[in-house]
């Protein structure tokens, strides 16, 4: 009898163990995987923090590998959402087609790429688009500030900018140099905007650029440069970015959503729906500019109707 009882208990354990493992696996699957733009990251992070309070059983995992890095993972089906500070390139669209990734591009905020200098810099407070091209162009010969304007100091200019996987890098180089990805190579590159903030804030002769969010967070350490597009000289602000007068560096930023994840996995749908319903309230808190509640409601309707 004892042996039969042991056999029954062992058999029950053998049957129960896979069931337990399946339940554990199901619980582990309740996660949303996100990666991409450092510009969009603060908004998604803030949204995820609020979401966790209401939906603690769903994990939201967020990486910051830059827009290009996020798209690589997105088309490989490694993530559900790609944060993007630019639209997909034709090569990325083609890669998504090859891996049969159906997606929807969802605008989430306005942003303005902000050119920053050290707060003690008193000479380069306003700069033209042509002067930016002189500094950042592929064949730039600029080494000193005086190479840009003769009246500026004859001191070495030290440059900081996003890495080449960054959507901000692509957008800036296209807006200023005329072609995405075309840039001088001699500058400190980093996908981590905090590295750029530290570099510029610690060096009188430094100049850099990144999203408005990071400038706003660090406005006591940095000075934003006013950009003259040949018609008007405009400083970046919530108002000038939203009304389109901050040219040519104003832009929209996005999330790209895997539609299969959204349609078939309740945790992804729950997070994205929460994001769109709360975006108008949360987005401004992280320095990005809201698109307005009406726009978010319309985008959510488009998502829910997508096939």
C-alpha positions as CSV (number, residue, x, y, z in Angstrom):
1,X,0.0,0.0,0.0
2,X,2.8,2.3,0.9
3,X,4.5,1.8,-2.5
4,X,1.2,2.4,-4.3
5,X,0.7,5.6,-2.4
6,X,4.2,6.7,-3.3
7,X,3.7,5.9,-6.9
8,X,0.4,7.8,-6.9
9,X,2.1,10.8,-5.3
10,X,5.0,10.7,-7.8
11,X,2.6,10.4,-10.7
12,X,0.6,13.4,-9.4
13,X,3.8,15.4,-9.1
14,X,4.9,14.4,-12.6
15,X,1.5,15.6,-14.0
16,X,1.4,18.7,-11.8
17,X,4.9,19.8,-12.5
18,X,4.4,20.6,-16.3
19,X,1.1,22.4,-15.3
20,X,3.0,24.5,-12.8
21,X,5.7,25.2,-15.3
22,X,3.1,26.3,-17.9
23,X,1.4,28.6,-15.3
24,X,4.8,30.1,-14.5
25,X,5.5,30.5,-18.2
26,X,2.1,32.2,-18.8
27,X,2.8,34.6,-15.9
28,X,6.3,35.4,-17.4
29,X,4.7,36.1,-20.7
30,X,2.7,39.0,-19.3
31,X,5.3,41.6,-20.3
32,X,5.6,44.4,-22.8
33,X,8.9,44.7,-24.6
34,X,10.0,48.2,-25.7
35,X,13.2,49.6,-27.1
36,X,14.5,52.5,-29.2
37,X,14.8,56.3,-29.0
38,X,16.3,58.0,-26.0
39,X,14.1,61.0,-26.8
40,X,10.9,59.1,-26.5
41,X,12.2,57.0,-23.5
42,X,11.2,59.5,-20.7
43,X,7.6,59.6,-21.9
44,X,7.4,55.8,-22.1
45,X,9.2,55.3,-18.8
46,X,6.8,57.8,-17.0
47,X,3.8,56.1,-18.6
48,X,5.1,52.6,-17.5
49,X,5.5,53.8,-13.9
50,X,1.9,54.8,-13.7
51,X,0.8,51.7,-15.6
52,X,2.5,49.4,-13.1
53,X,0.5,51.0,-10.2
54,X,-2.7,50.0,-11.9
55,X,-1.5,46.7,-13.6
56,X,1.2,45.4,-11.3
57,X,1.1,41.9,-12.8
58,X,2.2,43.2,-16.2
59,X,5.9,44.0,-16.6
60,X,7.0,46.8,-19.0
61,X,10.7,46.3,-20.0
62,X,12.2,49.4,-21.7
63,X,15.6,49.6,-23.4
64,X,17.4,52.6,-25.0
65,X,19.4,51.5,-28.0
66,X,18.5,54.4,-30.2
67,X,15.9,54.6,-32.9
68,X,17.9,52.5,-35.4
69,X,18.7,49.9,-32.8
70,X,15.1,49.7,-31.7
71,X,14.0,49.2,-35.3
72,X,16.4,46.3,-35.7
73,X,14.9,44.6,-32.7
74,X,11.4,45.5,-33.9
75,X,11.7,43.9,-37.3
76,X,13.3,40.9,-35.7
77,X,10.2,40.5,-33.5
78,X,12.3,40.9,-30.4
79,X,10.1,43.7,-29.1
80,X,6.5,44.8,-29.2
81,X,7.0,48.5,-29.5
82,X,9.8,50.6,-31.0
83,X,10.3,54.1,-29.7
84,X,11.3,56.4,-32.6
85,X,12.4,60.0,-33.1
86,X,12.0,59.7,-36.9
87,X,10.0,57.7,-39.4
88,X,11.2,54.3,-40.7
89,X,13.7,54.4,-43.5
90,X,12.8,52.5,-46.7
91,X,15.4,49.8,-45.8
92,X,13.7,49.3,-42.4
93,X,10.2,49.1,-44.1
94,X,11.6,46.5,-46.4
95,X,13.1,44.6,-43.5
96,X,9.7,44.6,-41.7
97,X,8.1,43.2,-44.9
98,X,10.6,40.4,-45.1
99,X,9.9,39.3,-41.5
100,X,6.2,39.8,-41.9
101,X,5.9,42.4,-39.2
102,X,2.6,44.3,-39.5
103,X,2.9,47.6,-37.6
104,X,1.3,50.9,-37.1
105,X,3.2,54.2,-36.6
106,X,1.6,56.2,-33.8
107,X,2.6,59.9,-33.3
108,X,3.0,60.5,-29.5
109,X,4.5,64.0,-29.1
110,X,6.1,67.1,-30.6
111,X,9.8,67.6,-29.9
112,X,12.4,70.1,-31.0
113,X,16.1,69.2,-31.4
114,X,17.9,71.6,-29.2
115,X,21.4,72.9,-29.9
116,X,23.0,73.6,-26.6
117,X,26.1,75.4,-25.3
118,X,27.8,75.9,-22.0
119,X,25.9,78.5,-19.9
120,X,29.1,80.6,-19.7
121,X,29.3,80.8,-23.5
122,X,28.3,84.5,-24.3
123,X,29.0,84.5,-28.1
124,X,27.1,81.7,-29.8
125,X,23.7,82.3,-28.3
126,X,22.2,82.7,-31.8
127,X,23.3,80.8,-34.8
128,X,22.1,80.4,-38.4
129,X,21.3,77.1,-40.2
130,X,24.2,77.8,-42.6
131,X,26.6,78.2,-39.7
132,X,25.4,74.9,-38.2
133,X,26.1,73.3,-41.5
134,X,29.5,74.8,-41.6
135,X,30.2,73.3,-38.2
136,X,28.5,69.9,-38.6
137,X,28.8,69.2,-42.4
138,X,30.6,66.1,-43.7
139,X,33.5,68.1,-45.0
140,X,33.7,70.6,-42.2
141,X,37.0,72.3,-41.7
142,X,35.9,74.1,-38.5
143,X,38.2,73.5,-35.6
144,X,37.9,76.8,-33.7
145,X,34.9,79.0,-32.9
146,X,36.6,81.8,-34.9
147,X,36.3,79.5,-38.0
148,X,32.5,80.1,-37.8
149,X,32.6,83.8,-37.2
150,X,35.7,85.9,-37.1
151,X,34.6,87.8,-34.0
152,X,34.1,84.6,-32.0
153,X,37.0,83.4,-29.8
154,X,40.0,81.7,-31.4
155,X,39.4,78.6,-29.2
156,X,38.9,75.0,-30.1
157,X,35.2,74.0,-30.5
158,X,34.3,70.7,-28.9
159,X,31.3,68.9,-30.3
160,X,28.9,66.4,-28.7
161,X,26.1,64.6,-30.4
162,X,24.0,61.4,-30.6
163,X,25.4,58.2,-32.0
164,X,24.6,57.1,-35.6
165,X,21.8,54.7,-34.5
166,X,19.9,57.7,-33.1
167,X,16.9,59.1,-34.9
168,X,17.9,62.5,-33.6
169,X,21.2,62.1,-35.4
170,X,19.3,61.2,-38.6
171,X,16.8,64.1,-38.3
172,X,19.4,66.7,-37.4
173,X,21.8,65.8,-40.2
174,X,19.0,65.8,-42.8
175,X,17.6,69.1,-41.5
176,X,20.9,70.9,-41.3
177,X,23.2,69.1,-43.8
178,X,20.6,68.1,-46.3
179,X,21.1,64.3,-46.1
180,X,20.3,61.9,-43.2
181,X,23.4,60.4,-41.7
182,X,25.8,62.8,-43.4
183,X,28.0,64.5,-40.8
184,X,31.5,65.2,-39.7
185,X,32.9,62.3,-37.7
186,X,35.1,64.3,-35.3
187,X,32.7,64.6,-32.3
188,X,31.9,62.8,-29.1
189,X,29.1,60.4,-29.8
190,X,26.7,58.7,-27.4
191,X,23.3,57.2,-27.4
192,X,23.0,58.3,-23.8
193,X,21.9,61.9,-23.7
194,X,23.2,62.3,-20.1
195,X,26.7,61.8,-21.5
196,X,26.1,64.7,-23.8
197,X,24.7,66.9,-21.1
198,X,27.7,66.2,-18.9
199,X,30.1,67.0,-21.7
200,X,28.6,70.3,-22.7
201,X,27.9,71.5,-19.2
202,X,31.5,70.8,-18.2
203,X,33.3,72.6,-21.0
204,X,33.0,76.3,-22.0
205,X,33.9,75.5,-25.6
206,X,31.4,72.7,-26.1
207,X,28.4,72.5,-28.3
208,X,25.9,69.6,-28.7
209,X,22.4,68.7,-29.7
210,X,19.6,66.4,-28.4
211,X,15.9,66.4,-27.8
212,X,14.1,69.3,-26.0
213,X,13.2,66.9,-23.1
214,X,16.8,66.6,-22.0
215,X,17.5,70.3,-22.3
216,X,14.4,71.1,-20.2
217,X,15.6,68.7,-17.5
218,X,19.0,70.3,-17.5
219,X,18.3,73.9,-18.3
220,X,20.2,75.1,-15.2
221,X,23.4,73.4,-16.6
222,X,23.0,74.4,-20.3
223,X,22.0,77.2,-22.6
224,X,19.7,76.7,-25.6
225,X,20.9,78.3,-28.9
226,X,18.4,80.4,-30.9
227,X,18.2,79.2,-34.5
228,X,18.0,81.6,-37.4
229,X,16.5,79.8,-40.5
230,X,17.2,82.8,-42.7
231,X,13.8,84.4,-42.0
232,X,13.3,84.3,-38.3
233,X,15.5,83.7,-35.2
234,X,13.5,81.4,-32.9
235,X,14.4,79.7,-29.6
236,X,13.1,76.3,-28.7
237,X,10.1,76.3,-26.3
238,X,6.9,74.4,-25.8
239,X,5.0,77.1,-27.8
240,X,7.4,77.5,-30.8
241,X,7.8,73.7,-31.2
242,X,4.0,73.1,-31.0
243,X,3.1,76.0,-33.4
244,X,5.8,75.0,-36.0
245,X,7.8,78.2,-35.8
246,X,10.9,76.4,-34.5
247,X,12.4,75.6,-37.9
248,X,14.0,73.4,-39.1
249,X,14.5,71.4,-36.0
250,X,10.9,70.9,-34.8
251,X,9.5,67.4,-35.3
252,X,7.0,64.7,-34.2
253,X,8.2,61.6,-32.3
254,X,6.5,58.2,-32.5
255,X,6.0,54.7,-31.2
256,X,5.8,51.8,-33.8
257,X,3.5,49.1,-32.6
258,X,3.5,45.4,-33.7
259,X,-0.1,44.9,-34.6
260,X,0.0,41.2,-33.9
261,X,1.1,41.9,-30.4
262,X,-1.6,44.5,-29.9
263,X,-4.4,42.2,-31.3
264,X,-3.4,38.9,-29.7
265,X,-1.8,39.8,-26.4
266,X,-4.0,41.5,-23.9
267,X,-1.1,42.9,-21.9
268,X,0.2,44.8,-24.9
269,X,-3.2,46.1,-25.8
270,X,-3.9,47.1,-22.2
271,X,-0.6,49.1,-22.0
272,X,-1.0,50.9,-25.3
273,X,-4.6,51.8,-24.7
274,X,-3.6,53.1,-21.3
275,X,-0.8,55.1,-22.9
276,X,-3.1,56.8,-25.4
277,X,-5.7,57.6,-22.9
278,X,-3.2,59.2,-20.5
279,X,-0.7,60.7,-22.9
280,X,-2.2,64.3,-22.9
281,X,-1.7,64.4,-19.2
282,X,1.6,62.6,-18.8
283,X,3.6,63.7,-21.9
284,X,4.1,67.4,-20.8
285,X,5.5,66.3,-17.4
286,X,8.6,64.9,-19.2
287,X,9.3,67.9,-21.3
288,X,7.8,66.7,-24.6
289,X,4.8,68.6,-26.1
290,X,1.4,67.0,-26.2
291,X,-0.4,66.5,-29.5
292,X,-3.7,67.2,-27.7
293,X,-6.3,64.8,-26.3
294,X,-8.3,64.8,-29.6
295,X,-5.3,63.6,-31.5
296,X,-4.6,60.8,-29.1
297,X,-8.2,59.7,-29.1
298,X,-8.1,59.6,-32.9
299,X,-4.9,57.5,-33.0
300,X,-6.4,55.0,-30.5
301,X,-9.5,54.6,-32.7
302,X,-7.2,53.9,-35.7
303,X,-5.3,51.3,-33.7
304,X,-8.5,49.5,-32.5
305,X,-9.8,49.5,-36.1
306,X,-6.5,48.2,-37.6
307,X,-6.4,44.7,-39.1
